[in-house]
Each structure stands twice: as C-alpha cells, then as structure tokens.
C-alpha cells in the first residue's frame, strides 16, 4: 500500500497546488480546495498516467476519497 500512496501522492501533487502535499488514506475532497468536479477529472487523468490504468465511468463516480481511490487501484493493479 505504501507504494500506491507514494505514487498517488505524485498524482495529487501534479493535480493540485494547495493542500495536496499531505494526502493520506483519510483525505477527502473537503481537505483539498481545488478537488471539485474539474479537479476530479484532472486528478483521475493524472492517476491514470501515473499507474498506466484507465478508469470507467462507474469507477470515476466511486472515487469519492483517497480510501476509495486506493481500493479501486488495488483491484486494477491485481487484475480484478
């Protein structure tokens, strides 16, 4: 999980200028001012690039916080 969090942190750093430096498993959009609907699309795109994956619409809708993002990434990276 640590590797996922380190790589996820990079995606957050590229996506957001303010508040992204302290992303944890408990981070939600309320914690990052620019994590709005447009920010979410930018973040998803940067995560896709960082992890070499692609998300479908349902997965994008489920990505409501870092914990959910990690869950989805783990499933994708394990081939499920």
Residue, then its C-alpha position, 0 to 999 in steps of 0.5 A: x500500500x505504501x507504494x500506491x500512496x507514494x505514487x498517488x501522492x505524485x498524482x495529487x501533487x501534479x493535480x493540485x497546488x494547495x493542500x495536496x502535499x499531505x494526502x493520506x488514506x483519510x483525505x477527502x475532497x473537503x481537505x483539498x480546495x481545488x478537488x471539485x468536479x474539474x479537479x476530479x477529472x484532472x486528478x483521475x487523468x493524472x492517476x491514470x498516467x501515473x499507474x498506466x490504468x484507465x478508469x470507467x465511468x462507474x469507477x470515476x463516480x466511486x472515487x469519492x476519497x483517497x480510501x476509495x481511490x486506493x481500493x479501486x487501484x488495488x483491484x486494477x493493479x491485481x487484475x480484478 
